[in-house]
Amino acid sequence: MSTVRFATEHPYCVEIDNGALEKLPALIADSSRVAVIYAEPLVEVALEVARLVGSATVSVLSIGVPEGEAAKTPQILASCWSTLASAGFTRSDLIIGVGGGATTDLAGFVAASWLRGVSYLSVPTTVLAMVDASVGGKTGIDLPEGKNLVGAFHEPNGVIADLSLLATLPAREIRSGLAEVIKAGFITDERIRALIAESASGSLDVASARHAELIRRAVQFKADVVSKDLRETTSVGAAIGREVLNYGHTLGHAIESWEHYELRHGEAVALGMIFAAHLSRRLLGLSDEAVATHYELLAALGLPTSYRRAPFGELRELMARDKKTRGQALRFVGLRNLGDPAMIVAPSERVLEECYAQLGRD
Ligand SMILES: NC(=O)c1ccc[n+]([C@@H]2O[C@H](COP(=O)([O-])OP(=O)(O)OC[C@H]3O[C@@H](n4cnc5c(N)ncnc54)[C@H](O)[C@@H]3O)[C@@H](O)[C@H]2O)c1
């Protein structure tokens, strides 16, 4: 069993192991009622969670929601509130989210908003949710006008990453989640790069010790970053705080949006990281060898490394819109070297376009 501690405003632990679900009952504390909000296809997992936490003194309310992004809507949020209201859910009750990042984003936001905030436990069931979405305290839903526009910081009381739940995850979802793991490797963790370089197939095998180490290291990376800057307040000018997690995301988000989310998040981020590597080579002196490492590791895991579908002007427009919602100049996380991140603020249009052209090479 690995435990990673988030030393944030409300410290909590992420338990990572095959069979980590067994730890759940110990985290229920004094709650008399528990609502399990789960992605409907994962009903078996939700039943197991209900079995583990239910007892003579704890009653369990199960709330199934659509899988994926379809759950992150105002309508589903309101239906969860109505169910809690009908059940008379109180401040001392507890919500558990069970599913991928979309489900844990929704369930976390239900917990953040119900009676101005009730306790929350997360049971992520995808690689992406384990290493990213369910850890770090961000929760929220989408609007027709854009993704993640409504949300709150609401830290969980605990996160149970039971690796055995990944056994049913489709290969494409595993690859997508590993893009966020490689991101941690590029930004800081040399051992992550080595683990993937030594064996891509072992890295993709969710039953392997190699995969477990990758998950643990990526969660530790996020804990280190978030513990220093939970609310992303230290990324100002050239300074870099939680924003470092956005490596590959500035262009990645634009590609995801242009593709109407037909690409998985990690696939778009993989492309964004290739772009960021080229930008870093031009503006921060990143070596050709380090750029080549980006291609090698991402391709080894079956993630995309070239892209030319969207015209650059349209992606540039989407990045500007994203920028407007943040009220900042266009900012990219870059690398001076592998393991040495730095901000790139307002780069020239010519360099942006030339680096995008590089992404079109096979
Ligand atoms: N809060 C944050 O900090 C943060 C960070 C990154 C991403 N996110 C959000 O996370 C979401 C993406 O997360 P995701 O990739 O986990 O997507 P997801 O929740 O859409 O899950 C992907 C698919 O996998 C299925 N699935 C989940 N667990 C499974 C299992 N064990 N076996 C078989 N199938 C399973 C789901 O039903 C779904 O179809 C996005 O909404 C994104 O905005 C949030």
The ligand as an SDF file (V2000), in Angstrom:
LIG
                    3D

 44 48  0  0  0  0  0  0  0  0999 V2000
  -10.6170   18.4110  -11.3520 N   0  0  0  0  0  0  0  0  0  0  0  0
   -9.4670   18.3720  -11.9870 C   0  0  0  0  0  0  0  0  0  0  0  0
   -8.4360   18.8570  -11.4960 O   0  0  0  0  0  0  0  0  0  0  0  0
   -9.3960   17.6950  -13.3200 C   0  0  0  0  0  0  0  0  0  0  0  0
   -8.1400   17.4090  -13.9050 C   0  0  0  0  0  0  0  0  0  0  0  0
   -8.1120   16.7270  -15.1110 C   0  0  0  0  0  0  0  0  0  0  0  0
   -9.2890   16.3350  -15.7300 C   0  0  0  0  0  0  0  0  0  0  0  0
  -10.4840   16.6410  -15.1370 N   0  0  0  0  0  0  0  0  0  0  0  0
  -11.7510   16.2260  -15.7590 C   0  0  0  0  0  0  0  0  0  0  0  0
  -11.7580   14.8030  -15.8340 O   0  0  0  0  0  0  0  0  0  0  0  0
  -12.5940   14.4090  -16.9000 C   0  0  0  0  0  0  0  0  0  0  0  0
  -11.8610   13.3670  -17.7190 C   0  0  0  0  0  0  0  0  0  0  0  0
  -11.6310   12.2580  -16.8690 O   0  0  0  0  0  0  0  0  0  0  0  0
  -11.5790   10.7590  -17.4190 P   0  0  0  0  0  0  0  0  0  0  0  0
  -10.6390   10.6750  -18.5660 O   0  0  0  0  0  0  0  0  0  0  0  0
  -11.3870    9.8660  -16.2580 O   0  0  0  0  0  0  0  0  0  0  0  0
  -13.0020   10.6150  -18.1160 O   0  0  0  0  0  0  0  0  0  0  0  0
  -14.4190    9.9950  -17.8060 P   0  0  0  0  0  0  0  0  0  0  0  0
  -14.8940   10.2300  -16.4300 O   0  0  0  0  0  0  0  0  0  0  0  0
  -15.2510   10.5190  -18.9130 O   0  0  0  0  0  0  0  0  0  0  0  0
  -14.1770    8.4330  -17.9640 O   0  0  0  0  0  0  0  0  0  0  0  0
  -13.7960    7.9420  -19.2170 C   0  0  0  0  0  0  0  0  0  0  0  0
  -14.6160    6.7260  -19.6190 C   0  0  0  0  0  0  0  0  0  0  0  0
  -14.1570    5.6040  -18.8930 O   0  0  0  0  0  0  0  0  0  0  0  0
  -15.2590    4.9100  -18.3360 C   0  0  0  0  0  0  0  0  0  0  0  0
  -14.7610    4.2630  -17.1270 N   0  0  0  0  0  0  0  0  0  0  0  0
  -14.4270    4.8490  -15.9720 C   0  0  0  0  0  0  0  0  0  0  0  0
  -13.8960    3.9620  -15.1310 N   0  0  0  0  0  0  0  0  0  0  0  0
  -13.9180    2.7660  -15.7610 C   0  0  0  0  0  0  0  0  0  0  0  0
  -13.4940    1.4680  -15.4180 C   0  0  0  0  0  0  0  0  0  0  0  0
  -12.8960    1.2140  -14.2440 N   0  0  0  0  0  0  0  0  0  0  0  0
  -13.6710    0.4740  -16.3040 N   0  0  0  0  0  0  0  0  0  0  0  0
  -14.2400    0.7210  -17.5110 C   0  0  0  0  0  0  0  0  0  0  0  0
  -14.6480    1.9380  -17.9170 N   0  0  0  0  0  0  0  0  0  0  0  0
  -14.4860    2.9540  -17.0340 C   0  0  0  0  0  0  0  0  0  0  0  0
  -16.2800    5.9760  -18.0880 C   0  0  0  0  0  0  0  0  0  0  0  0
  -17.5690    5.4210  -17.9710 O   0  0  0  0  0  0  0  0  0  0  0  0
  -16.1070    6.8420  -19.3190 C   0  0  0  0  0  0  0  0  0  0  0  0
  -16.8160    6.3200  -20.4040 O   0  0  0  0  0  0  0  0  0  0  0  0
  -12.9190   15.6580  -17.6970 C   0  0  0  0  0  0  0  0  0  0  0  0
  -14.2420   16.0620  -17.3920 O   0  0  0  0  0  0  0  0  0  0  0  0
  -11.9280   16.6830  -17.1710 C   0  0  0  0  0  0  0  0  0  0  0  0
  -12.4350   18.0000  -17.2350 O   0  0  0  0  0  0  0  0  0  0  0  0
  -10.5510   17.2960  -13.9480 C   0  0  0  0  0  0  0  0  0  0  0  0
  1  2  1  0
  2  3  2  0
  2  4  1  0
  4  5  1  0
  4 44  2  0
  5  6  2  0
  6  7  1  0
  7  8  2  0
  8  9  1  0
  8 44  1  0
  9 10  1  0
  9 42  1  0
 10 11  1  0
 11 12  1  0
 11 40  1  0
 12 13  1  0
 13 14  1  0
 14 15  2  0
 14 16  1  0
 14 17  1  0
 17 18  1  0
 18 19  2  0
 18 20  1  0
 18 21  1  0
 21 22  1  0
 22 23  1  0
 23 24  1  0
 23 38  1  0
 24 25  1  0
 25 26  1  0
 25 36  1  0
 26 27  1  0
 26 35  1  0
 27 28  2  0
 28 29  1  0
 29 30  1  0
 29 35  2  0
 30 31  1  0
 30 32  2  0
 32 33  1  0
 33 34  2  0
 34 35  1  0
 36 37  1  0
 36 38  1  0
 38 39  1  0
 40 41  1  0
 40 42  1  0
 42 43  1  0
M  CHG  2   8   1  16  -1
M  END
$$$$
